[in-house]
Amino acid sequence: MSFPGLPEPAPGEALLVCTYYKDGKALWGGLLNEIGGRREGDVLVLGSSGVRLRLAENHGWDHLYGGNVPALCRARSRR
């Protein structure tokens, strides 16, 4: 099965991939509120640690299973 490629995070960022969509819209549920932090566009900055999570959304990842994520990362690393 083929999935869209992952976006390239900026240095110091980690990707947070949404895997549930309705009518093409990302449904994060309560996850972003539970994590906390502040939004800066497509990035969630966590507290005083400065950890930056790039919110990756693409309806092609709808219902992506956990076992598929390593395959996405591996495919990305071949570039």
C-alpha positions, 0 to 999 in steps of 0.5 A, a space after each residue: 500500500 502506498 502512502 503520501 510522503 512525510 513532510 520535511 520537518 525543520 531542524 529541531 522538530 518532530 512530526 506528529 502525524 494525524 491518522 483520522 479524517 472525516 470529509 478530508 478534514 484532520 480529526 485530532 480529537 482531544 490530543 492537541 489539548 491533552 498535549 498542551 503547548 501553544 500553536 504557531 501555525 502548523 507547529 505545536 510548541 510544548 511548554 518551557 522545553 521548547 519541543 516543537 511538533 510539526 502537525 502533519 496532515 494528509 487525508 491519504 494517511 486516514 486509518 494509518 496503522 502503527 505498523 505502517 509508520 516505520 515504513 513511511 519513515 524508512 521510505 523518507 530516509 531513502 531520499 
